[in-house]
Amino acid sequence: MTYLEKINRHHDENELYIKPKTERLEFTVQHYAAPVTYNVRFFIHKNNDMIRADIVVLLFSSKNQVI
């Protein structure tokens, strides 16, 4: 199942969600001002916050058991 199929299935009943009418990899959300169309290609990667490498090293070198 693709990401778009999962979104379509999960939000099928939501009146603010507009399913794509074509085979395009996009969906639309009715915002308060106007509908906004999102393309799902790279959608997850684009919205994925990455931790800087130096912070990861710092966390792994900590002697604090909570961290």
C-alpha positions, 0 to 999 in steps of 0.5 A: 500500500502506498503512502497516498493510499494510506492517506486516502483510506485514513481520511476518507470520511473527512470533509476537509480532505479531497482525494485526487481525481487523477493518477497524480501523487497528490491530495488536497486539504481544504484550509480556512482560506483556500484548498491547498494541494500537497504532492506526496513525492518526498513528502515524508522525507521533506518533513522529517527532522534530522538530528545533527551528527555532533548532537548524536555523538554527544548523546551517545557519549553521555554517562547519564543513563536517562540520555 
